[in-house]
Amino acid sequence: MTARHAPRLTRLLEAVVAVGTDLDLRGTLQHLVDGAAELTGADRATLVMFDPGRDGLTEIRTPGPEPVAATAPRLRVPVHVRDEDFGELRLVGRPGAGPFTAEDEQLVRVLATQAGISIGNARLYETARQRERWIEGAAAVTTALLTEEGADDALTTVAERARLLADASAGVILHPTAEGGMEIVTASTPDDPGGIVGTTIAPGSPVLEQLLGGEPVFLTDSATDPRMTTRVRHRFGPSMMLPLQANGRLIGTLALPRRRGERQYTDLERRLATQFASQAALALVLADARRGRERLAVFEDRDRIARDLHDLVVQRLFATGMMLESTQRRGGAEDVRDILARAADELRSTVQEVRTAIFALQQPPAEPPTGLRGRVLRETASAAARLGFAPSTHFRGAVDTRVPEPVAGHLLTALRRALTEATARSAVSRVEVTVDATGAAADGGRDGVRLTVFDDGEREEDAGLPADGTTATWWSPL
C-alpha cells in the first residue's frame, strides 16, 4: 500500500463509521453525501431517491451553491438497499483535480455499499419507532374515550391525538350530512379552528364518493387537487382522509392535512394512520355504547323516582282526604281545627316532596359543558395530551354569565396560543391557567376579563440557567 493510498483509505473508514453510527434515516443519508464529497474532493454531492413516497424524502445534498460550470466533471454511483434500487449518488465538480478517477468511483462504491446496510437498519428502526408511537397513541385514545363523558370531547380527543402522531397541521373530523355531503364538526389545530369547523364537502364532490364508501383518500396537494372543493383547501398540501368505520357502519372521516410545501406522507405513515382510524372508530362505538348504558341507567333511575313519587303522593293525599272527610262526622270546633292544621301540614310536606322529585327528574343526563368554563377546561384537557400532565385551572367571578360569546371566542384563541407556546418550551413541569372575570382594567377603566397562563419551562434566552417561568396575559373589556 502506497503512502498516497493510506490517507484515502483512512478517510473512507471514517466515512463508513460515520454512516453506520446514526439510526436516523435522514442523518444516515446526510453522512453519506458529506462523506462522498469529502472523500473525492467534489464540489457537490447529491443523493436522489427513486421512490420518494417510501421514506418521504426526495433528495439529500451537501450544503453550498450549485457548480457554475456545465462542463464540470461528474460521477454517478447507484445505492442499493438489499434488492431495492434506493437511489443514485451524484458527485459534481473537482476544482483543480481533473475528472473523477476509477479509484474515486471504487471508493464511493464501497461507501455506498456500506451505506445501503445502514439505510436498511435505519428504516427498520424508524418503522419500529413509528409503530410504537401509533400503538401507544391508539391505546391512549381508547382509554380516554372510555373515561370521558361527552361525544364532542371524544371527537376532540381523536383529532388531537391523530394530529400529534401524524405531525399534521390539523386534525379534523367530518360527519355525513342529511343532504348527502360531509361537514367538519371538530378541528384540532394550533391555529384558530373557527375558520375550519362548519366547512362542508358538497354532494357531488369527486372525493365524497370515496369517503362515503369508506375508502381512504390520499392527496399530495389539497390546494390543487381537482377532487377537493372545500373553501379551506388552499391552506393545505399533503393530506390523508381516513374512514372512521366500525362493524360496517361509517361514523365519519378523520382528515390529517399538512401545510403546503411540507413533506409528503410516507407509505408507512399512511398504513399506520389507517390502522389508527379503525381502532379509534371502534373506541368511539364502544364509548357511545357506554354513554348509552349510562343514559339508560339514568332513565331507569327516573322511573324509580316516578314510582316512588306516585306512591308517596297517592298515600299522603288519600290520608289527607280521609282526615278531611272525618271532619264531617265530628262536632267539636277544636277537633276540626286540629284536623285541618294536620291536613295543611301534610299538604305542605307533600308539595315539598313533589318539588324535590320533579327537580331530580328535570336534571338532564351528563353532557359536555357548553359555557366558557367548560370550554376552557376542554382546551386544557387537550393540552394535557401534549404536556404529559394536566394544567392547573382556576376561575374567578361569574365566568359563564359575565363573558359574552365574542369575547369568549377571543379568549379561547389566546388560551390555545399560550398553551401551544408552553408545550414548545423544554423542561415544563407546571402550567397554571387563570380566568378572572371579577376585576377592571389595570388603569381603572372598564370591567374586563383577564386570562393568565404561566409555565415553568425554560426560555431560549435562559437555556441552561434557572428560569423564573413565562407568564402570558390577555385582557378584554366586557
Buried (B, 14 or more C-beta within 10 A) or exposed (E): EEEEEEEBEEBBEEBBEBBBEBBEBBBBBBBBBBBBBBBBBBBBBBBBBEEBBBBBBEBBBBEEEEBEEEEBBBBEBEBBBEEBEBBBBBBBBBEEEEEBBEEBBEBBBBBBEBBBBBBBBBBEBBEEEBBEEBBEBBEBBBEBBEEBBBBBBBBBBBBBBBBBBBEBBBBBBBBBBEEEBBBBBBBBBBBBBEEBBEBBBEEEBEBBEBBBEBEBBBBEBBBEBEBBBBEBBEBBBBBBBBBBBBEEEBBBBBBBBBEBEBBBBBBBBBBBBBBBBBBBBBBBBBBBEBBEEEEEEBEEEBEEBBEEBEEBBEEBEEBBEEBEEEBEEEEEEEEBEBBEEEBEEBEEEBEEBBEEBEEEEEEEEEEBBEEBBBBBBBBBBBBBBBBEEEBEBEBEBEBBEBBEEEBBBBBBBBBBBBBBBBBEBEEBEBBBBBBBBEEBEEEEEEEBBBBBBBBBBBBEEBEEEEBEBBEBEBBBEE
